[in-house]
Amino acid sequence: MTSALVVGSGPNGLAAAITLAASGVDVTVVEAGRRIGGGTRSSELTLPGLMHDECSAFHPLSIDTAFSRLAGLERHGLRWAWADVQYSHPLDGGAGAAALRSVGETAAGLGPDDRAWKQVFGPLVGRFGEITPHLLGPLMRVPRHPVGLCQFGLRAAAPVSVLVKRFSSEAARGLYAGVAAHAFWSFRSVLSSAIGTVLGTAAHASGWPVAVGGSAAITTAMANALTERGGTIETGRRVGSVDEFGSFDLVMLDVSPRAAIELVGDAMPARFRRSLSGYRHGPAAFKVDFAVEGGVPWSHLPSRRAGTVHVGGTFREIATSESMVVRGQMPDRPFVLVGQQYLADPGRSVGDVHPVYSYAHVPSGFTGDVTEAIERQIERFAPGFRDRILARHVQSTAALSARNANVVRGDIVTGANSPRQLVFRPRGGVDPYWIGVQGHFLCSAATPPGAGAHGMCGYNAARSALRSIGRHCADDSGG
Ligand SMILES: Cc1cc2nc3c(=O)[nH]c(=O)nc-3n(C[C@H](O)[C@H](O)[C@H](O)COP(=O)(O)OP(=O)(O)OC[C@H]3O[C@@H](n4cnc5c(N)ncnc54)[C@H](O)[C@@H]3O)c2cc1C
């Protein structure tokens, strides 16, 4: 029987394991942490009974993918829930904008930018089902649906600073800036619109759902899907070298590219070593979770119904703070993402005390404390917020890295979204998952399609691994 070792149990490690096990491979997963799940875990970080997401919170690209269909995660207990407003953008004085499931209703709320919002997102929403299978795999493939992909490419190729010129109001410009900031990259860079355009389209096409019970429910469903197929998981063991284990036919590494070089050692050919060591990590996050009595009193009322609230003010303010963090400077007013998952999933709260999630974008490896700046930014758009805080749980960039070696210097998206790495990650080449040693593959979010708890990196890497030994994937539906 073919055997496989999977190092790391993040969503991509588990997805690789499930995909291999579904094709009859005997899979062993080894995880450094005491708990499985990597960036997809939840726990009571502040007060008893309040369920906080430790990392991933919203999962716009996890629904109805090739991997989710193969794994059958819903059959293993995973349920999704949506807030009324997918994401919102408060501005000073109670103004702002809100993205709803309907592109038409969202556009109608943007006044003079009604037509422009529909022009950017409308054509893509209708073709989302055609576009996403391509975007969730290695980009260097012949497209099956060139029209949708061309429409996407025309928007994605532009710098955010150019695309946003289609909008005339601060509200629409801010709404787009908030979603574009998920790229953690400069708005002046080519291709910087790519991630904002995908996530913005997803908000209208499938929404930004949370997992009922916390993101850990995704991990639990994946673990069940794996064990049902005969896979085993060992926790609390940090792997220092793949040689620590007996021989396996396949080795899947849910780690950063540099960690892969260390794990494989001298067996890796020099040219793979060189290209993987050139992989760049991006800016970082500083995370604060709050227990808040009565929720956040946003002056912009739709933000009180929003799963995600992008806090940072106008387009210009966010463009400036994002470019500062990319350059290694800490802005006074950082971009802050606030998560109100309990609105979609009320079971995470206790009475009128709610778990509120936030992180600020900060420079790579930033060593300062950003708690005060985060609270100041939220208070600016929600006066009285501070008075409602009952408890807080703070994770610096170093704390995030200490909990998970893949979060290099606080980089929560496993690699800079520079133009080069958006297209060629982790390196150029026909098979981006193979790392130059027979049977060895990288399967983390450093590979295509990149960050997110969708498991598609692991799924694609496992398909590549199966192909390398002349086997087909159990579903064979493609990525
Ligand atoms: C604060 C934060 C917020 C986020 N928000 C979102 C969000 O809202 N939506 C979304 O989709 N994504 C979000 N993400 C990103 C998402 O969590 C990651 O993209 C995803 O978890 C990457 O999965 P992965 O399997 O590649 O790696 P990870 O989830 O990082 O897992 C890697 C695992 O490998 C283990 N490991 C590493 N080295 C070794 C070793 N040598 N031996 C044994 N085990 C090892 C680690 O302990 C870890 O468990 C967020 C991430 C963070 C940190």
The ligand as a Tripos MOL2 file, in Angstrom:
@<TRIPOS>MOLECULE
LIG
   53    58     1     0     0
SMALL
NO_CHARGES

@<TRIPOS>ATOM
      1 C1         -4.8170   35.9400   12.6640 C.3       1 LIG1
      2 C2         -5.1730   35.2160   11.3960 C.ar      1 LIG1
      3 C3         -6.3660   35.5180   10.7440 C.ar      1 LIG1
      4 C4         -6.7240   34.8520    9.5820 C.ar      1 LIG1
      5 N1         -7.9560   35.0910    9.0150 N.ar      1 LIG1
      6 C5         -8.3810   34.3170    7.9880 C.ar      1 LIG1
      7 C6         -9.7260   34.3530    7.5540 C.ar      1 LIG1
      8 O1        -10.5690   35.0770    8.0960 O.2       1 LIG1
      9 N2        -10.0880   33.5430    6.5170 N.ar      1 LIG1
     10 C7         -9.2080   32.6760    5.9130 C.ar      1 LIG1
     11 O2         -9.5940   31.9290    5.0070 O.2       1 LIG1
     12 N3         -7.9210   32.6010    6.3280 N.ar      1 LIG1
     13 C8         -7.5010   33.3860    7.3460 C.ar      1 LIG1
     14 N4         -6.2250   33.2820    7.8110 N.ar      1 LIG1
     15 C9         -5.2520   32.4860    7.0370 C.3       1 LIG1
     16 C10        -5.4200   30.9970    7.2300 C.3       1 LIG1
     17 O3         -5.5340   30.6930    8.5950 O.3       1 LIG1
     18 C11        -4.2020   30.3240    6.6310 C.3       1 LIG1
     19 O4         -4.0560   30.7220    5.2750 O.3       1 LIG1
     20 C12        -4.3270   28.8130    6.6760 C.3       1 LIG1
     21 O5         -4.4750   28.3630    8.0010 O.3       1 LIG1
     22 C13        -3.0840   28.2040    6.0740 C.3       1 LIG1
     23 O6         -3.1830   26.8250    6.2000 O.3       1 LIG1
     24 P1         -1.9130   25.8940    6.1350 P.3       1 LIG1
     25 O7         -2.4010   24.5040    6.3020 O.co2     1 LIG1
     26 O8         -1.1170   26.2370    4.9400 O.co2     1 LIG1
     27 O9         -0.9850   26.3130    7.3760 O.3       1 LIG1
     28 P2         -1.3210   26.5370    8.8920 P.3       1 LIG1
     29 O10        -2.7730   26.6550    9.1160 O.co2     1 LIG1
     30 O11        -0.4640   27.6590    9.3250 O.co2     1 LIG1
     31 O12        -0.8730   25.1950    9.6030 O.3       1 LIG1
     32 C14         0.4590   24.7480    9.6090 C.3       1 LIG1
     33 C15         0.5610   23.6900   10.6800 C.3       1 LIG1
     34 O13         1.8070   23.0170   10.5340 O.3       1 LIG1
     35 C16         2.3790   22.8370   11.8200 C.3       1 LIG1
     36 N5          3.8230   22.7260   11.6460 N.ar      1 LIG1
     37 C17         4.6630   23.6500   11.1180 C.ar      1 LIG1
     38 N6          5.9300   23.1900   11.1320 N.ar      1 LIG1
     39 C18         5.8810   21.9450   11.6800 C.ar      1 LIG1
     40 C19         6.8720   20.9570   11.9670 C.ar      1 LIG1
     41 N7          8.1700   21.1410   11.6790 N.pl3     1 LIG1
     42 N8          6.4710   19.7870   12.5340 N.ar      1 LIG1
     43 C20         5.1620   19.5530   12.8140 C.ar      1 LIG1
     44 N9          4.1860   20.4700   12.5640 N.ar      1 LIG1
     45 C21         4.5410   21.6390   11.9990 C.ar      1 LIG1
     46 C22         1.9720   24.0910   12.5810 C.3       1 LIG1
     47 O14         2.0500   23.8690   13.9820 O.3       1 LIG1
     48 C23         0.5370   24.2870   12.0960 C.3       1 LIG1
     49 O15        -0.3820   23.5740   12.8740 O.3       1 LIG1
     50 C24        -5.8420   33.9040    9.0020 C.ar      1 LIG1
     51 C25        -4.6480   33.5860    9.6490 C.ar      1 LIG1
     52 C26        -4.3200   34.2110   10.8550 C.ar      1 LIG1
     53 C27        -3.0650   33.7930   11.5640 C.3       1 LIG1
@<TRIPOS>BOND
     1     1     2 1
     2     2     3 ar
     3     2    52 ar
     4     3     4 ar
     5     4     5 ar
     6     4    50 ar
     7     5     6 ar
     8     6     7 ar
     9     6    13 1
    10     7     8 2
    11     7     9 ar
    12     9    10 ar
    13    10    11 2
    14    10    12 ar
    15    12    13 ar
    16    13    14 ar
    17    14    15 1
    18    14    50 ar
    19    15    16 1
    20    16    17 1
    21    16    18 1
    22    18    19 1
    23    18    20 1
    24    20    21 1
    25    20    22 1
    26    22    23 1
    27    23    24 1
    28    24    25 2
    29    24    26 1
    30    24    27 1
    31    27    28 1
    32    28    29 2
    33    28    30 1
    34    28    31 1
    35    31    32 1
    36    32    33 1
    37    33    34 1
    38    33    48 1
    39    34    35 1
    40    35    36 1
    41    35    46 1
    42    36    37 ar
    43    36    45 ar
    44    37    38 ar
    45    38    39 ar
    46    39    40 ar
    47    39    45 ar
    48    40    41 1
    49    40    42 ar
    50    42    43 ar
    51    43    44 ar
    52    44    45 ar
    53    46    47 1
    54    46    48 1
    55    48    49 1
    56    50    51 ar
    57    51    52 ar
    58    52    53 1
@<TRIPOS>SUBSTRUCTURE
     1 LIG1         1 GROUP 0 **** ****
